[in-house]
Amino acid sequence: MKNTLFGANGNFSLMNFAAAAGSSASEAALGELPTWKLQDLYPSATSTAFTTDMEKAGKAATAFEEKWKGKLADAATRTGADGIGQALKEFEALDDIIGRLGSFAGLTYFSDTSSPANGKLYGDVQARITDFSGHLLFFGLELNRIDDAVLDACMANDPDAGHYRPWLVDLRKDKPYQLDDKLEQLFLEKSMTSAAAFNRLFDETMAELRFDIDGEKLSIEVALNMLQDRDTEVRRKAAMALAETFKANIRTFTLITNTLAKDKDISDRWRGFEDIADSRHLANRVEREVVDALAAAVREAYPRLSHRYYKMKAKWLGMEQMEFWDRNAPLPETSNAVIPWSEAKDTVLSAYGDFAPEMADIARRFFDEQWIDAPVRPGKAPGAFAHPTVPSAHPYVLVNYLGKPRDVMTLAHELGHGVHQVLAGGQGALMCQTPLTLAETASVFGEMLTFRALLDKTRDKRERKAMLAQKVEDMINTVVRQIAFYEFERKVHTARKAGELTSDDIGELWLSVQSESLGPAIQISEGYETYWTYIPHFIHSPFYVYAYAFGDCLVNSLYAVYQKADQGFQEKYFELLKAGGTKHHSELLKPFGLDATDPSFWGKGLSMIEGLIDELEALDKG
């Protein structure tokens, strides 16, 4: 019973974060930025609607347990009001209401994580939801104890049960790893004081950090944004301030990392997972061999992609070797103009509309109906995400908009998620959520549509070079960097099995993968060994990061099919999005002639990045 906060843009680790204390001139240039209307979920945390639903959910969860626990095997032989199909409908209705409560508390908290009241609401609601889930835990466990033949007959004979076939088939995949009921109950209840508690500690610690730059105490959003300043000295000062503060808090982050890695190791051992990432692969409904092939293909491509590009960039910046703080520096050709919010909106909606008017119509609702939160505020969650909430409501998008080209791409990315979530909502609360590997498809495709639309309108050679370079950097951040992150996580979780890791141990593992992926054109100076500390996906969703590379390479291949397709692509694409979590990636990609299990599949996706680098090199010589 959970809702997933789909992650930030592929380059989440060095995103463009807007300054909380921007000048009035820059704020005026951005225009009026929207804030989201959470009242669509509940008027407030003290409203009658919220408190009534909280009480209703608790009573309904208890009643559901009393009605169905110990009776599902018998229900599998029945239809109608006493059958499995009816139980599933009741369970889905509960999932929707609990998801709505959790979404409201979570989005309120992420609106301002520094607010004690928001923190208390978030913690209290999580605790109540854990209690509710305790009454519902039996349902999946008991369903998985029903004989396969009996459940197959049930789905064939009961139309209501048959409707949920994809969910039940997915549930069966968890069967080899589930424990007995008492242990599952213990794992669930202890999660609030183990993983969830350390996740919250990370969030609140990060929100409170301040970075001293020229006597000013700045938040992480401002400091990270300065890494993209035109002035190398500004970038250097920001990088050193980040490193200094990370180092000052390194013991806390080391403790969090050690605790969560050990907690996962204990859970994996009890459940019988063989590989440290197998639980993530299972959740993503993707085979380990497919992910291994992706990671191997990207590692093999490091010299052709990141190493080659950063060597070119060093030359463009007039350097023999870039420092790590120069990696995302703007090129001299990059425009410094602020892109107003209204222009960003028109750019994304136009690109979406050129592909399919229906796509733009859905995305427009996010603007018109206040489903987006764009300005930076003290305490607001950094980065960007799209949260699906529940099918009975609508998704919400959070961005931190600064007015740079990358912010427009981030908006396009998150709106891609939002469109996907709206379309998949028709599958209902149990089957709307897409595995992470496919959840990035619509977001990255939305970015690609927006980028191509802008590039096609660009005639100036210098401007075209800047746009191509920025897109290449984003793709390297999404593919190369995320696989390097995945390799780092693998090293950390593997090493943790042998004992607790020191800060230096973790820093050395971080530097080893960074050096390999970035290549010789980037000097990794002292201080960078601490930069593993602030990446939230390591904490909230271990091994999440490979989904970005999966999604980017998949979309590259998908976009190549789109460019060659005469007609019918849009319809097939919308069917892919509407499927939500009801189909495996192989089934979804088959209409496009794509197969992620094909050893050459990942090479095709990576070749598109290489082609853009070729185009940059040709522009440079021309």
C-alpha positions as CSV (number, residue, x, y, z in Angstrom):
1,M,0.0,0.0,0.0
2,K,2.2,2.8,-1.2
3,N,2.5,5.6,-3.6
4,T,5.8,6.2,-5.4
5,L,7.4,9.6,-5.8
6,F,8.7,9.3,-9.3
7,G,12.2,10.7,-9.2
8,A,13.7,13.9,-10.3
9,N,15.2,14.5,-13.8
10,G,17.9,12.1,-14.9
11,N,20.6,14.6,-13.9
12,F,19.0,14.9,-10.4
13,S,22.4,14.9,-8.7
14,L,23.4,18.2,-10.2
15,M,20.1,19.7,-11.2
16,N,19.4,23.4,-11.6
17,F,18.2,24.5,-8.3
18,A,16.7,28.0,-8.1
19,A,18.0,30.4,-5.5
20,A,15.6,31.0,-2.6
21,A,16.8,34.6,-2.3
22,G,16.9,35.6,-6.0
23,S,16.9,39.2,-6.9
24,S,13.7,41.0,-7.6
25,A,14.8,41.6,-11.2
26,S,15.3,37.8,-11.8
27,E,12.0,37.0,-10.0
28,A,10.3,39.6,-12.3
29,A,11.9,38.0,-15.4
30,L,10.5,34.6,-14.4
31,G,7.0,35.9,-14.2
32,E,4.3,34.5,-11.9
33,L,5.2,31.0,-10.8
34,P,2.4,28.6,-9.9
35,T,1.9,26.8,-6.6
36,W,0.0,23.6,-6.3
37,K,-3.6,23.4,-5.0
38,L,-3.5,20.5,-2.5
39,Q,-7.1,21.3,-1.6
40,D,-8.0,19.0,-4.4
41,L,-7.0,16.2,-2.0
42,Y,-8.2,17.8,1.3
43,P,-9.0,21.3,2.4
44,S,-6.4,20.9,5.2
45,A,-5.1,18.4,7.7
46,T,-7.7,19.6,10.3
47,S,-10.6,19.5,7.9
48,T,-13.6,17.3,8.4
49,A,-12.9,15.5,5.1
50,F,-9.4,14.6,6.2
51,T,-10.2,13.4,9.7
52,T,-13.3,11.6,8.5
53,D,-11.3,9.7,5.8
54,M,-8.6,8.9,8.3
55,E,-11.2,7.4,10.7
56,K,-13.0,5.7,7.8
57,A,-9.8,4.1,6.5
58,G,-8.9,2.7,9.9
59,K,-12.4,1.1,10.4
60,A,-12.5,-0.2,6.8
61,A,-9.0,-1.8,7.2
62,T,-10.1,-3.6,10.4
63,A,-13.4,-4.6,8.8
64,F,-11.7,-5.9,5.7
65,E,-9.4,-8.1,7.8
66,E,-12.3,-9.5,9.8
67,K,-14.3,-10.3,6.6
68,W,-11.6,-11.9,4.5
69,K,-8.7,-13.2,6.6
70,G,-8.5,-17.0,6.6
71,K,-11.3,-17.2,4.0
72,L,-9.5,-16.4,0.7
73,A,-8.9,-20.0,-0.3
74,D,-12.6,-20.7,0.0
75,A,-13.4,-17.4,-1.8
76,A,-11.3,-18.5,-4.7
77,T,-13.9,-21.2,-5.4
78,R,-16.7,-18.7,-5.4
79,T,-18.0,-15.8,-7.5
80,G,-20.0,-12.7,-6.8
81,A,-20.1,-11.1,-3.3
82,D,-18.2,-14.0,-1.7
83,G,-15.5,-14.3,-4.3
84,I,-11.9,-13.2,-4.7
85,G,-13.1,-10.6,-7.3
86,Q,-15.2,-8.8,-4.7
87,A,-12.3,-8.9,-2.2
88,L,-10.0,-7.3,-4.7
89,K,-12.5,-4.5,-5.4
90,E,-12.8,-3.7,-1.7
91,F,-9.0,-3.9,-1.3
92,E,-8.5,-1.5,-4.3
93,A,-11.0,1.0,-2.8
94,L,-9.0,0.9,0.5
95,D,-5.8,1.4,-1.4
96,D,-7.2,4.5,-3.1
97,I,-8.3,6.2,0.2
98,I,-5.1,5.3,2.0
99,G,-3.1,6.6,-0.9
100,R,-5.0,9.9,-0.9
101,L,-4.3,10.4,2.8
102,G,-0.6,9.5,2.4
103,S,-0.2,11.7,-0.7
104,F,-1.7,14.8,1.0
105,A,0.6,14.4,4.0
106,G,3.6,13.7,1.8
107,L,3.0,16.7,-0.5
108,T,2.4,19.0,2.4
109,Y,5.7,17.9,4.0
110,F,7.6,18.3,0.7
111,S,6.1,21.8,0.4
112,D,8.1,22.8,3.4
113,T,10.2,20.1,5.1
114,S,11.5,22.6,7.7
115,S,8.1,23.0,9.2
116,P,7.7,21.1,12.5
117,A,3.9,20.9,11.9
118,N,4.4,19.4,8.4
119,G,7.0,16.9,9.8
120,K,4.6,15.9,12.6
121,L,1.7,15.4,10.1
122,Y,3.9,13.4,7.8
123,G,5.2,11.2,10.6
124,D,1.8,10.7,12.2
125,V,0.1,9.8,8.9
126,Q,2.9,7.4,8.0
127,A,2.4,5.7,11.4
128,R,-1.4,5.5,10.9
129,I,-1.0,4.1,7.4
130,T,1.5,1.5,8.8
131,D,-1.2,0.5,11.3
132,F,-3.8,0.3,8.5
133,S,-1.5,-1.8,6.4
134,G,-1.0,-4.2,9.2
135,H,-4.6,-5.2,8.9
136,L,-4.3,-5.6,5.2
137,L,-0.9,-7.4,5.1
138,F,-2.6,-10.8,5.2
139,F,-4.2,-10.3,1.8
140,G,-1.3,-10.7,-0.5
141,L,0.3,-13.4,1.7
142,E,-2.9,-15.4,1.8
143,L,-3.5,-15.0,-1.9
144,N,-0.1,-16.4,-2.6
145,R,-0.8,-19.5,-0.6
146,I,-3.7,-20.4,-2.9
147,D,-2.7,-23.2,-5.4
148,D,-1.8,-21.8,-8.8
149,A,-4.4,-24.0,-10.6
150,V,-7.2,-22.9,-8.2
151,L,-6.3,-19.2,-8.7
152,D,-6.1,-19.7,-12.5
153,A,-9.6,-21.2,-12.5
154,C,-10.8,-18.4,-10.3
155,M,-9.6,-15.8,-12.7
156,A,-11.1,-17.7,-15.6
157,N,-14.5,-18.1,-14.0
158,D,-14.9,-14.9,-12.1
159,P,-14.9,-11.8,-14.4
160,D,-14.1,-9.5,-11.4
161,A,-11.1,-11.6,-10.4
162,G,-10.1,-11.8,-14.1
163,H,-10.0,-8.0,-14.3
164,Y,-7.1,-8.1,-11.8
165,R,-5.2,-10.8,-13.5
166,P,-2.1,-8.6,-14.2
167,W,-1.9,-7.6,-10.5
168,L,-2.3,-11.2,-9.3
169,V,0.3,-12.4,-11.8
170,D,2.7,-9.8,-10.5
171,L,1.9,-10.7,-6.9
172,R,2.8,-14.3,-7.6
173,K,6.3,-13.2,-8.5
174,D,6.8,-12.1,-4.9
175,K,5.8,-15.5,-3.6
176,P,9.3,-17.1,-3.3
177,Y,10.5,-14.2,-1.2
178,Q,7.6,-13.7,1.2
179,L,7.9,-14.8,4.9
180,D,5.3,-16.1,7.3
181,D,2.6,-13.7,8.5
182,K,4.2,-12.9,11.9
183,L,7.5,-12.0,10.4
184,E,5.9,-9.9,7.6
185,Q,4.0,-8.0,10.3
186,L,7.2,-7.4,12.3
187,F,9.0,-6.1,9.2
188,L,6.1,-3.8,8.4
189,E,5.8,-2.3,11.9
190,K,9.5,-2.0,12.5
191,S,10.0,-0.1,9.2
192,M,8.8,3.1,10.9
193,T,11.7,2.9,13.4
194,S,14.3,1.6,10.9
195,A,14.4,2.5,7.2
196,A,11.6,5.1,7.3
197,A,13.2,6.8,10.4
198,F,16.6,7.1,8.7
199,N,15.1,8.3,5.5
200,R,13.4,11.1,7.4
201,L,16.7,11.9,9.3
202,F,18.4,12.3,5.9
203,D,15.7,14.6,4.6
204,E,15.6,16.9,7.6
205,T,19.4,17.0,7.9
206,M,19.7,18.0,4.3
207,A,17.1,20.6,4.6
208,E,18.9,22.2,7.5
209,L,22.4,22.3,5.9
210,R,23.9,25.7,5.1
211,F,26.9,26.4,3.0
212,D,29.2,29.4,3.7
213,I,30.1,31.2,0.4
214,D,31.7,34.6,0.8
215,G,30.1,35.0,4.2
216,E,26.6,34.1,3.2
217,K,24.9,31.0,4.6
218,L,23.2,29.4,1.6
219,S,20.9,26.4,1.2
220,I,21.9,23.4,-0.9
221,E,19.7,24.5,-3.8
222,V,21.6,27.8,-4.1
223,A,25.0,26.2,-3.7
224,L,24.4,23.5,-6.3
225,N,23.1,26.0,-8.7
226,M,26.3,28.0,-8.4
227,L,28.1,24.9,-9.9
228,Q,26.6,26.0,-13.2
229,D,27.8,29.7,-13.0
230,R,29.8,31.1,-15.9
231,D,32.6,32.2,-13.5
232,T,35.0,29.4,-12.7
233,E,35.9,31.0,-9.4
234,V,32.2,31.1,-8.3
235,R,32.0,27.4,-9.2
236,R,35.2,26.6,-7.2
237,K,33.9,28.4,-4.1
238,A,30.6,26.7,-4.3
239,A,32.3,23.3,-4.7
240,M,34.6,23.8,-1.8
241,A,31.7,25.1,0.4
242,L,29.6,22.0,-0.5
243,A,32.6,19.7,0.3
244,E,33.3,21.5,3.6
245,T,29.7,21.2,4.9
246,F,29.3,17.6,3.7
247,K,32.5,16.8,5.5
248,A,31.3,18.5,8.7
249,N,28.2,16.2,8.6
250,I,29.9,13.1,7.2
251,R,29.5,11.1,10.4
252,T,25.7,11.5,10.2
253,F,25.6,10.5,6.5
254,T,27.9,7.6,7.1
255,L,25.7,6.3,9.9
256,I,22.6,6.6,7.7
257,T,24.3,4.8,4.8
258,N,25.7,2.0,7.0
259,T,22.4,1.5,8.8
260,L,20.2,1.4,5.7
261,A,22.7,-0.9,3.8
262,K,22.7,-3.3,6.8
263,D,18.9,-3.1,7.1
264,K,18.5,-4.0,3.5
265,D,21.1,-6.8,3.8
266,I,19.0,-8.3,6.7
267,S,15.8,-8.1,4.8
268,D,17.4,-9.6,1.6
269,R,18.9,-12.5,3.6
270,W,15.6,-13.3,5.3
271,R,13.7,-13.2,2.1
272,G,16.3,-15.2,0.1
273,F,17.4,-12.7,-2.5
274,E,20.7,-13.9,-4.1
275,D,22.0,-10.5,-5.4
276,I,22.0,-7.2,-3.6
277,A,19.9,-5.6,-6.3
278,D,17.5,-8.5,-6.9
279,S,14.7,-6.9,-4.8
280,R,14.8,-3.8,-6.9
281,H,14.8,-5.9,-10.1
282,L,11.8,-7.7,-8.8
283,A,10.0,-4.5,-8.0
284,N,10.8,-3.2,-11.5
285,R,9.6,-6.5,-13.1
286,V,12.9,-6.6,-15.0
287,E,15.3,-9.5,-15.2
288,R,18.7,-9.2,-13.6
289,E,20.4,-10.2,-16.9
290,V,18.7,-7.3,-18.7
291,V,20.1,-4.8,-16.2
292,D,23.5,-6.4,-16.2
293,A,23.6,-6.1,-20.0
294,L,22.6,-2.4,-19.7
295,A,25.3,-1.7,-17.1
296,A,28.0,-3.6,-19.1
297,A,27.0,-1.7,-22.4
298,V,27.2,1.7,-20.7
299,R,30.6,0.9,-19.0
300,E,32.0,-0.3,-22.3
301,A,30.8,3.0,-23.9
302,Y,32.4,5.3,-21.3
303,P,35.4,6.2,-23.6
304,R,33.1,6.9,-26.6
305,L,30.7,9.0,-24.6
306,S,31.7,10.8,-21.4
307,H,35.5,10.6,-21.8
308,R,35.3,11.8,-25.4
309,Y,32.8,14.6,-24.7
310,Y,34.5,16.0,-21.6
311,K,37.8,16.1,-23.5
312,M,36.0,18.3,-26.1
313,K,34.5,20.4,-23.5
314,A,37.8,21.1,-21.7
315,K,39.1,22.4,-25.0
316,W,36.1,24.6,-25.5
317,L,36.6,26.1,-22.0
318,G,40.3,26.7,-22.7
319,M,41.5,24.1,-20.2
320,E,43.8,21.1,-20.6
321,Q,41.8,19.4,-17.8
322,M,38.6,20.4,-16.1
323,E,38.2,20.4,-12.4
324,F,35.2,18.4,-11.1
325,W,33.3,21.7,-10.5
326,D,33.6,22.6,-14.2
327,R,31.8,19.5,-15.4
328,N,28.4,21.3,-15.8
329,A,29.8,24.7,-16.5
330,P,28.0,26.5,-19.4
331,L,29.7,26.9,-22.7
332,P,30.7,30.4,-23.9
333,E,27.9,30.0,-26.5
334,T,25.2,29.3,-23.9
335,S,22.7,32.1,-23.6
336,N,22.5,33.7,-20.2
337,A,18.9,35.0,-20.7
338,V,16.3,34.0,-18.2
339,I,13.4,32.0,-19.8
340,P,10.1,33.2,-18.3
341,W,7.7,30.7,-17.0
342,S,5.1,31.5,-19.7
343,E,7.7,30.8,-22.4
344,A,8.7,27.5,-20.8
345,K,5.0,26.5,-20.6
346,D,4.4,27.4,-24.3
347,T,7.6,25.6,-25.4
348,V,6.6,22.3,-23.7
349,L,3.0,22.4,-24.7
350,S,3.8,23.2,-28.3
351,A,6.3,20.3,-28.5
352,Y,3.8,18.0,-26.9
353,G,1.0,19.2,-29.2
354,D,3.0,18.7,-32.4
355,F,3.4,15.1,-31.4
356,A,-0.2,14.5,-30.3
357,P,-2.8,17.1,-29.4
358,E,-4.2,14.9,-26.6
359,M,-0.8,14.9,-24.9
360,A,-0.7,18.7,-24.8
361,D,-4.3,18.8,-23.6
362,I,-3.5,16.6,-20.6
363,A,-0.3,18.5,-19.8
364,R,-2.2,21.9,-20.1
365,R,-4.4,20.8,-17.1
366,F,-1.3,20.8,-14.9
367,F,-1.0,24.6,-15.6
368,D,-4.6,25.5,-15.7
369,E,-5.7,23.6,-12.6
370,Q,-2.8,24.3,-10.3
371,W,-1.2,20.8,-10.3
372,I,2.3,22.3,-10.4
373,D,4.5,23.9,-7.7
374,A,7.3,25.9,-9.4
375,P,8.9,28.6,-7.1
376,V,11.6,28.0,-4.6
377,R,10.7,28.5,-0.9
378,P,12.8,28.0,2.2
379,G,12.3,24.3,3.2
380,K,10.8,23.2,0.0
381,A,12.0,19.9,-1.3
382,P,14.9,20.3,-3.8
383,G,14.9,18.9,-7.3
384,A,11.8,17.8,-9.1
385,F,9.3,15.0,-9.1
386,A,5.8,14.0,-10.3
387,H,3.7,12.3,-7.8
388,P,0.7,10.2,-9.1
389,T,-1.4,10.4,-5.9
390,V,-4.4,8.1,-6.6
391,P,-6.6,7.5,-9.7
392,S,-9.6,9.2,-7.9
393,A,-7.6,12.4,-7.8
394,H,-4.8,13.6,-10.1
395,P,-1.0,13.8,-10.2
396,Y,1.1,16.7,-8.9
397,V,4.4,18.1,-10.2
398,L,7.1,19.8,-8.2
399,V,9.9,21.7,-9.8
400,N,12.3,24.4,-8.7
401,Y,12.2,26.8,-11.6
402,L,15.1,29.1,-12.3
403,G,14.5,30.0,-15.9
404,K,17.5,28.2,-17.5
405,P,17.2,25.9,-20.5
406,R,17.7,22.8,-18.3
407,D,14.7,23.9,-16.2
408,V,12.6,23.8,-19.3
409,M,13.8,20.3,-19.9
410,T,13.0,19.4,-16.3
411,L,9.5,20.7,-16.7
412,A,9.1,18.7,-19.9
413,H,10.4,15.6,-18.1
414,E,8.1,15.8,-15.1
415,L,5.1,16.7,-17.2
416,G,5.9,13.5,-19.2
417,H,5.5,11.6,-15.9
418,G,2.3,13.5,-15.2
419,V,0.7,12.7,-18.6
420,H,1.7,9.0,-18.1
421,Q,0.2,9.0,-14.6
422,V,-3.1,10.5,-15.9
423,L,-3.4,8.0,-18.7
424,A,-2.4,5.0,-16.5
425,G,-4.9,6.1,-13.9
426,G,-7.6,4.3,-15.9
427,Q,-6.2,1.0,-14.7
428,G,-7.3,1.7,-11.1
429,A,-5.3,2.0,-7.9
430,L,-3.8,-1.5,-8.0
431,M,-2.6,-1.6,-11.5
432,C,-1.9,2.0,-12.5
433,Q,1.7,2.2,-11.2
434,T,4.4,1.5,-13.7
435,P,7.7,-0.2,-12.8
436,L,10.5,2.4,-12.5
437,T,12.2,1.1,-15.7
438,L,9.1,2.0,-17.8
439,A,8.1,5.0,-15.6
440,E,10.9,7.0,-17.1
441,T,9.8,6.3,-20.7
442,A,7.2,9.1,-21.0
443,S,9.3,11.6,-19.0
444,V,12.4,11.1,-21.2
445,F,10.3,11.0,-24.3
446,G,8.8,14.3,-23.3
447,E,12.2,15.8,-22.9
448,M,13.3,14.5,-26.3
449,L,10.2,16.0,-28.0
450,T,10.9,19.4,-26.4
451,F,14.6,19.3,-27.3
452,R,14.0,18.3,-30.9
453,A,11.3,21.0,-31.3
454,L,13.8,23.7,-30.0
455,L,16.7,22.3,-32.1
456,D,14.7,22.3,-35.3
457,K,13.9,26.0,-34.9
458,T,17.5,26.9,-34.2
459,R,19.5,28.2,-37.2
460,D,22.4,30.0,-35.5
461,K,25.5,27.7,-35.4
462,R,26.7,28.8,-31.9
463,E,23.2,28.5,-30.4
464,R,22.8,25.0,-32.0
465,K,26.2,24.0,-30.5
466,A,25.2,25.1,-27.1
467,M,21.9,23.2,-27.3
468,L,23.5,20.0,-28.6
469,A,26.2,20.2,-25.9
470,Q,23.6,20.7,-23.1
471,K,21.5,17.8,-24.4
472,V,24.6,15.5,-24.6
473,E,25.5,16.5,-21.0
474,D,21.9,15.7,-19.8
475,M,22.1,12.3,-21.6
476,I,25.5,11.6,-20.0
477,N,24.1,12.6,-16.6
478,T,21.1,10.3,-17.3
479,V,22.9,7.3,-18.6
480,V,26.7,7.3,-17.8
481,R,26.4,9.0,-14.4
482,Q,23.4,6.9,-13.3
483,I,25.2,3.6,-14.1
484,A,28.2,4.9,-12.3
485,F,25.9,5.6,-9.3
486,Y,24.5,2.1,-9.7
487,E,28.0,0.6,-9.6
488,F,28.8,2.7,-6.5
489,E,25.8,1.4,-4.7
490,R,26.8,-2.2,-5.7
491,K,30.2,-1.6,-4.2
492,V,28.8,0.0,-1.0
493,H,26.2,-2.7,-0.3
494,T,28.7,-5.5,-1.1
495,A,31.4,-4.1,1.1
496,R,28.9,-3.5,4.0
497,K,28.3,-7.2,4.2
498,A,31.8,-7.6,5.6
499,G,31.4,-4.9,8.2
500,E,30.7,-1.3,8.9
501,L,32.2,1.2,6.5
502,T,34.1,4.3,7.5
503,S,33.5,7.7,5.7
504,D,36.9,7.2,4.0
505,D,35.9,3.7,2.8
506,I,32.7,5.1,1.2
507,G,34.6,8.0,-0.2
508,E,37.2,5.8,-1.9
509,L,34.4,3.7,-3.5
510,W,32.8,6.9,-4.7
511,L,36.0,8.2,-6.3
512,S,36.8,4.8,-7.9
513,V,33.5,4.8,-10.0
514,Q,33.6,8.6,-10.6
515,S,37.2,8.4,-12.0
516,E,36.2,5.5,-14.3
517,S,33.1,7.1,-15.6
518,L,34.3,10.7,-16.0
519,G,37.6,9.9,-17.6
520,P,41.0,11.7,-17.8
521,A,39.6,15.1,-18.9
522,I,38.3,15.8,-15.4
523,Q,40.5,16.3,-12.4
524,I,38.9,14.9,-9.3
525,S,40.3,17.2,-6.6
526,E,40.2,16.9,-2.8
527,G,36.7,17.5,-1.5
528,Y,34.8,15.5,-4.1
529,E,35.1,12.3,-2.0
530,T,32.2,13.7,0.1
531,Y,29.8,14.2,-2.8
532,W,28.1,10.9,-2.4
533,T,26.4,12.2,0.8
534,Y,23.6,14.3,-0.7
535,I,22.1,12.0,-3.4
536,P,18.7,11.1,-2.1
537,H,18.1,8.0,-4.3
538,F,20.8,6.1,-2.5
539,I,18.8,6.7,0.7
540,H,15.2,6.5,-0.4
541,S,15.3,3.9,-3.2
542,P,18.5,1.7,-3.3
543,F,19.4,0.8,-6.9
544,Y,16.7,3.1,-8.3
545,V,19.2,5.0,-10.4
546,Y,19.6,2.4,-13.2
547,A,16.0,3.1,-14.2
548,Y,17.1,6.4,-15.6
549,A,19.7,4.8,-17.9
550,F,17.1,2.1,-18.8
551,G,14.5,4.8,-19.7
552,D,16.9,7.0,-21.6
553,C,18.3,4.2,-23.8
554,L,14.8,2.8,-24.3
555,V,13.5,6.2,-25.4
556,N,16.4,6.7,-27.8
557,S,15.5,3.5,-29.5
558,L,11.8,4.4,-29.3
559,Y,12.4,7.9,-30.8
560,A,14.4,6.4,-33.7
561,V,11.3,4.2,-34.5
562,Y,9.1,7.4,-34.3
563,Q,11.4,9.2,-36.7
564,K,11.0,6.4,-39.3
565,A,7.3,5.6,-38.7
566,D,4.8,6.7,-41.3
567,Q,1.7,6.5,-39.1
568,G,0.3,4.8,-36.1
569,F,3.2,5.5,-33.7
570,Q,1.2,7.9,-31.5
571,E,-1.6,5.4,-31.0
572,K,0.8,2.7,-30.0
573,Y,2.6,5.0,-27.7
574,F,-0.5,6.0,-25.9
575,E,-1.5,2.4,-25.5
576,L,1.9,1.8,-23.9
577,L,1.3,4.7,-21.4
578,K,-2.3,3.6,-20.7
579,A,-1.2,0.1,-19.8
580,G,0.3,1.3,-16.5
581,G,1.6,-1.7,-14.6
582,T,-0.5,-4.3,-16.5
583,K,2.1,-5.5,-19.0
584,H,5.7,-6.6,-18.9
585,H,8.3,-4.5,-20.8
586,S,8.7,-7.1,-23.4
587,E,5.0,-7.0,-24.2
588,L,4.9,-3.2,-24.3
589,L,7.9,-2.8,-26.6
590,K,6.9,-5.6,-29.0
591,P,4.6,-3.4,-31.2
592,F,7.5,-1.1,-31.8
593,G,9.8,-4.0,-32.9
594,L,12.0,-3.5,-29.8
595,D,13.3,-6.1,-27.4
596,A,15.3,-5.1,-24.2
597,T,16.6,-8.7,-23.9
598,D,18.4,-8.4,-27.3
599,P,22.1,-7.9,-26.6
600,S,22.2,-5.1,-29.3
601,F,19.3,-3.2,-27.9
602,W,21.3,-1.0,-25.5
603,G,23.9,-0.3,-28.2
604,K,21.2,1.2,-30.4
605,G,20.2,3.6,-27.6
606,L,23.8,4.6,-26.8
607,S,24.6,5.2,-30.5
608,M,22.1,8.1,-30.5
609,I,24.2,9.8,-27.8
610,E,27.3,9.1,-29.8
611,G,25.7,10.5,-32.9
612,L,25.0,13.8,-31.1
613,I,28.6,14.0,-30.0
614,D,29.6,13.3,-33.7
615,E,27.4,16.3,-34.7
616,L,29.0,18.5,-32.1
617,E,32.5,17.5,-33.3
618,A,31.4,18.3,-36.9
619,L,30.1,21.7,-35.8
620,D,33.3,22.4,-34.0
621,K,35.4,21.7,-37.1
622,G,33.0,23.4,-39.5
